[in-house]
Amino acid sequence: MTGRRKGEWIELALPGDTCAWEEVNVVLPVPLKLWRKLEREGGIRRQGKKVLLKVFPDEPSPVPGEWTDLQVLFEDDYLLVVNKPAGMAVHPSEPGQQGTLANAVAGYYESTGQSCGVRHIHRLDQDTSGAVLYAKYELPHLLLDEAMREKAIGRIYAAVCGGLLAPPAGTISAPIGKDRHHRARRRVSPGGDAAVTHYRTVESFRDAALLELRLETGRTHQIRVHMSHIGHPLLGDALYGGRMNAFGRQALHGARLLFTHPVTGEELAVDAPYPDDFRELLAALNV
């Protein structure tokens, strides 16, 4: 860990004779926007050869906390990664909505005595399970948002599609836009946003395949749209033409996150185990 935490503050040894942002930034990557905010709010204190920065402030939760049996995949002072169950929205879509992953994370923070915000870095569809990354405070939030913009956070998915792919591995590069005829759907469209999905067949069954997919972009329903576009919709994905007799939701799981810790610089690979229904599907296909 960079520096030493003291409650709401982090203590850093100064590399030079001044407490300027340029020098502190060598030790701790503090975005200039946050540094200026800390200056305005009295969040910077110099003590001899050390500086204290208030980067762990107590914050109210933006949503009410709810107790849920949350599977934590990774946690430290800055980050939290949890394994989202299928059927749960990542965040409320309207005021007062409950039962979301944000409520569950807020409840987890409360139960563990942590007063920090609920800041998701990326999202999964409601019926997609898998790893979701959260920043606990503004410092890692700003740094992870920048990493997302630079496509420096790798997202690996597992999916089961109908049919066998030929070739068994490849890249789908096709722009995605809204479907004018169906408000909830997206479609491949020349006027859409650029979207790139890499896929690899992990296991083949009689009339289905387990795939590993990596996203270069993060368009709404990207994997589901791209797989349907090439004639291999995900099992259980009624919205995009998937077979419904095999699975009760789209067979899609966020299996792994790959990223550099925004503060410590540690290279992280966080894996999310398959949920029960996904494992049962694979077992049934193997019969």
C-alpha positions as CSV (number, residue, x, y, z in Angstrom):
1,M,0.0,0.0,0.0
2,T,1.2,3.5,-0.8
3,G,1.5,5.5,2.4
4,R,-0.1,4.7,5.7
5,R,-3.8,5.1,6.4
6,K,-4.8,7.0,9.5
7,G,-8.6,7.1,9.7
8,E,-9.9,9.5,7.0
9,W,-6.3,10.4,6.1
10,I,-3.3,8.9,4.4
11,E,0.2,9.8,5.5
12,L,2.9,10.1,2.9
13,A,6.6,10.8,3.1
14,L,7.5,13.8,1.0
15,P,10.0,13.1,-1.7
16,G,11.3,16.7,-1.8
17,D,11.3,19.9,0.1
18,T,7.8,21.1,-0.9
19,C,4.3,19.9,-0.6
20,A,3.5,20.7,-4.2
21,W,1.1,18.5,-6.2
22,E,3.9,17.6,-8.6
23,E,6.0,16.1,-5.8
24,V,3.2,14.3,-4.0
25,N,2.0,12.9,-7.2
26,V,5.2,10.9,-7.5
27,V,4.3,9.0,-4.4
28,L,0.5,8.9,-4.7
29,P,-1.3,9.4,-8.1
30,V,-3.7,12.2,-7.1
31,P,-5.6,13.7,-10.0
32,L,-5.1,17.5,-10.1
33,K,-8.9,17.9,-9.9
34,L,-9.0,16.1,-6.6
35,W,-5.9,17.9,-5.3
36,R,-7.5,21.3,-5.8
37,K,-10.6,20.1,-4.1
38,L,-8.5,18.9,-1.1
39,E,-6.8,22.3,-1.0
40,R,-10.2,24.1,-0.9
41,E,-11.6,21.9,1.8
42,G,-8.6,21.7,4.1
43,G,-7.8,18.2,3.1
44,I,-4.0,18.7,2.9
45,R,-1.8,18.9,6.0
46,R,1.9,19.1,6.1
47,Q,3.8,17.7,9.1
48,G,7.5,18.1,8.8
49,K,8.7,15.7,6.1
50,K,5.3,14.1,5.7
51,V,2.0,15.2,4.3
52,L,-1.5,14.0,5.2
53,L,-4.3,13.8,2.6
54,K,-7.9,13.3,3.4
55,V,-8.7,10.7,0.8
56,F,-10.9,8.5,2.9
57,P,-13.6,10.9,4.0
58,D,-16.8,9.6,5.7
59,E,-19.5,9.7,3.2
60,P,-23.3,9.0,3.3
61,S,-24.6,6.2,1.2
62,P,-26.5,7.4,-1.9
63,V,-28.9,4.5,-1.5
64,P,-30.3,2.7,1.6
65,G,-28.4,-0.4,2.6
66,E,-30.0,-3.8,2.4
67,W,-28.6,-7.1,3.8
68,T,-27.8,-9.6,1.1
69,D,-25.4,-12.6,1.1
70,L,-22.9,-10.7,-1.1
71,Q,-19.9,-12.7,-2.5
72,V,-16.9,-10.4,-2.2
73,L,-14.1,-11.3,-4.6
74,F,-11.6,-8.6,-3.7
75,E,-11.4,-5.8,-1.2
76,D,-8.9,-3.3,0.2
77,D,-9.1,0.3,1.4
78,Y,-9.8,1.6,-2.1
79,L,-11.7,-1.0,-4.1
80,L,-14.4,-3.7,-3.8
81,V,-15.2,-6.4,-6.4
82,V,-18.3,-8.5,-5.9
83,N,-20.0,-11.3,-7.8
84,K,-23.4,-10.0,-8.9
85,P,-26.1,-12.6,-9.0
86,A,-28.4,-12.9,-12.1
87,G,-31.7,-11.1,-11.8
88,M,-30.3,-8.1,-9.9
89,A,-29.9,-4.6,-11.4
90,V,-26.6,-2.9,-10.7
91,H,-28.2,0.3,-9.5
92,P,-31.7,1.8,-9.1
93,S,-33.3,3.1,-12.3
94,E,-35.8,5.2,-10.4
95,P,-36.0,6.9,-7.0
96,G,-36.7,4.5,-4.1
97,Q,-36.0,1.3,-6.1
98,Q,-34.6,-1.4,-3.8
99,G,-33.2,-4.8,-4.3
100,T,-30.3,-3.6,-6.5
101,L,-26.6,-4.4,-6.2
102,A,-26.0,-0.9,-5.0
103,N,-28.3,-1.5,-2.1
104,A,-26.5,-4.7,-1.3
105,V,-23.1,-3.0,-1.5
106,A,-24.3,-0.2,0.8
107,G,-25.6,-2.8,3.3
108,Y,-22.2,-4.5,3.2
109,Y,-20.4,-1.3,3.9
110,E,-22.7,-0.6,6.8
111,S,-22.3,-4.1,8.3
112,T,-18.5,-3.8,8.1
113,G,-18.4,-0.3,9.6
114,Q,-17.3,1.5,6.4
115,S,-18.7,4.9,5.5
116,C,-17.9,5.2,1.8
117,G,-19.8,5.9,-1.4
118,V,-21.2,3.3,-3.8
119,R,-19.4,3.9,-7.1
120,H,-19.7,1.2,-9.7
121,I,-17.0,1.5,-12.4
122,H,-18.9,-0.6,-15.0
123,R,-22.2,-2.4,-15.3
124,L,-23.7,-5.7,-16.2
125,D,-27.2,-6.4,-17.6
126,Q,-29.7,-7.3,-14.9
127,D,-29.8,-11.0,-16.0
128,T,-26.0,-11.3,-16.4
129,S,-24.0,-12.5,-13.5
130,G,-20.4,-11.8,-12.7
131,A,-17.7,-9.5,-11.3
132,V,-18.5,-5.8,-10.8
133,L,-15.8,-3.3,-9.7
134,Y,-16.5,-0.5,-7.2
135,A,-14.4,2.4,-6.0
136,K,-14.9,3.3,-2.4
137,Y,-13.7,6.9,-2.6
138,E,-13.2,9.7,-5.1
139,L,-9.5,9.0,-5.5
140,P,-9.7,5.5,-6.9
141,H,-13.0,6.5,-8.7
142,L,-11.3,9.2,-10.8
143,L,-8.3,6.9,-11.6
144,L,-10.5,3.9,-12.6
145,D,-12.7,6.1,-14.7
146,E,-9.6,7.2,-16.6
147,A,-8.5,3.6,-16.9
148,M,-11.9,2.7,-18.4
149,R,-11.6,5.5,-20.9
150,E,-8.1,4.2,-21.9
151,K,-9.5,0.6,-22.2
152,A,-7.1,-0.5,-19.5
153,I,-9.6,-2.6,-17.6
154,G,-9.9,-6.0,-19.2
155,R,-13.3,-7.7,-19.0
156,I,-13.5,-11.4,-19.8
157,Y,-16.9,-13.1,-20.1
158,A,-18.1,-16.7,-20.4
159,A,-21.1,-17.3,-22.6
160,V,-23.0,-20.3,-24.1
161,C,-24.2,-19.7,-27.6
162,G,-26.4,-21.8,-29.9
163,G,-24.5,-23.7,-32.6
164,L,-20.8,-24.2,-33.3
165,L,-18.7,-21.3,-34.5
166,A,-16.6,-21.5,-37.6
167,P,-13.9,-20.3,-37.2
168,P,-13.8,-21.3,-33.5
169,A,-12.1,-18.0,-32.6
170,G,-12.2,-14.5,-34.0
171,T,-13.2,-10.9,-33.7
172,I,-16.6,-9.2,-34.3
173,S,-16.2,-5.6,-35.3
174,A,-19.7,-4.1,-36.0
175,P,-21.2,-0.8,-34.8
176,I,-24.1,-1.0,-32.4
177,G,-27.1,1.4,-32.2
178,K,-30.6,1.5,-30.9
179,D,-33.4,-0.5,-32.6
180,R,-36.0,2.0,-33.8
181,H,-38.7,-0.8,-33.6
182,H,-38.0,-2.1,-30.1
183,R,-37.1,0.3,-27.3
184,A,-35.2,-2.3,-25.2
185,R,-33.2,-3.8,-28.1
186,R,-29.9,-2.8,-29.7
187,R,-28.9,-3.8,-33.2
188,V,-25.9,-3.7,-35.5
189,S,-26.3,-0.5,-37.5
190,P,-23.9,1.5,-39.8
191,G,-24.7,4.6,-37.9
192,G,-24.1,3.1,-34.4
193,D,-21.2,3.3,-32.1
194,A,-18.0,1.3,-32.8
195,A,-18.0,-2.0,-31.0
196,V,-15.4,-4.8,-31.0
197,T,-15.8,-8.2,-29.3
198,H,-13.1,-11.0,-29.4
199,Y,-14.3,-14.6,-28.9
200,R,-12.7,-18.0,-28.4
201,T,-14.4,-21.4,-28.2
202,V,-13.5,-23.1,-24.9
203,E,-15.7,-26.2,-25.3
204,S,-18.0,-27.5,-28.0
205,F,-21.2,-29.5,-27.4
206,R,-23.6,-31.1,-29.8
207,D,-25.4,-27.9,-30.8
208,A,-23.9,-25.2,-28.5
209,A,-20.5,-23.8,-27.5
210,L,-19.0,-22.4,-24.4
211,L,-17.1,-19.2,-25.3
212,E,-14.6,-16.9,-23.7
213,L,-15.2,-13.3,-24.8
214,R,-13.2,-10.1,-24.3
215,L,-14.6,-6.6,-24.9
216,E,-12.6,-3.7,-26.4
217,T,-15.7,-1.5,-26.1
218,G,-18.6,-1.5,-23.7
219,R,-21.8,-0.9,-25.6
220,T,-25.2,-1.8,-24.2
221,H,-25.9,-5.5,-24.8
222,Q,-22.7,-5.7,-26.9
223,I,-22.0,-9.5,-26.6
224,R,-25.7,-10.4,-27.0
225,V,-26.0,-8.2,-30.1
226,H,-22.8,-9.4,-31.7
227,M,-23.5,-13.0,-31.1
228,S,-27.0,-12.7,-32.5
229,H,-25.6,-10.8,-35.5
230,I,-23.3,-13.7,-36.5
231,G,-26.1,-16.2,-36.1
232,H,-25.2,-17.6,-32.7
233,P,-27.4,-15.9,-30.1
234,L,-26.8,-16.8,-26.5
235,L,-28.9,-19.6,-25.0
236,G,-31.9,-18.2,-23.0
237,D,-31.6,-14.7,-24.6
238,A,-35.2,-14.2,-25.8
239,L,-34.6,-10.6,-26.7
240,Y,-32.0,-11.6,-29.4
241,G,-33.4,-14.9,-30.6
242,G,-31.7,-17.4,-28.3
243,R,-33.2,-20.8,-27.5
244,M,-35.4,-20.7,-24.4
245,N,-35.7,-24.4,-23.6
246,A,-32.1,-24.6,-22.2
247,F,-31.8,-21.7,-19.9
248,G,-34.0,-19.1,-18.1
249,R,-31.9,-16.1,-18.9
250,Q,-29.1,-15.1,-21.3
251,A,-26.2,-17.5,-20.7
252,L,-23.7,-14.8,-19.9
253,H,-21.3,-14.4,-17.0
254,G,-18.7,-11.8,-16.2
255,A,-15.9,-14.2,-15.4
256,R,-12.8,-12.1,-14.9
257,L,-11.5,-8.6,-14.4
258,L,-7.9,-7.7,-15.3
259,F,-6.6,-4.3,-14.3
260,T,-3.8,-2.4,-12.6
261,H,-4.6,-1.2,-9.1
262,P,-5.1,2.5,-9.5
263,V,-3.1,3.4,-6.3
264,T,-0.7,0.6,-5.5
265,G,0.2,-0.3,-9.1
266,E,-0.4,-4.0,-8.4
267,E,-1.5,-6.1,-11.4
268,L,-4.8,-7.8,-10.4
269,A,-6.8,-10.6,-12.0
270,V,-10.1,-11.1,-10.2
271,D,-12.2,-14.2,-11.0
272,A,-15.9,-14.7,-10.4
273,P,-17.0,-18.3,-10.0
274,Y,-19.9,-19.6,-12.2
275,P,-23.3,-19.4,-10.5
276,D,-25.2,-22.6,-9.9
277,D,-27.5,-22.2,-12.9
278,F,-24.6,-21.7,-15.3
279,R,-22.7,-24.8,-14.0
280,E,-25.9,-26.8,-14.3
281,L,-26.4,-25.7,-17.9
282,L,-22.8,-26.8,-18.8
283,A,-23.4,-30.2,-17.0
284,A,-26.6,-30.7,-19.0
285,L,-24.9,-29.9,-22.3
286,N,-22.2,-32.4,-21.5
287,V,-24.7,-35.3,-21.2
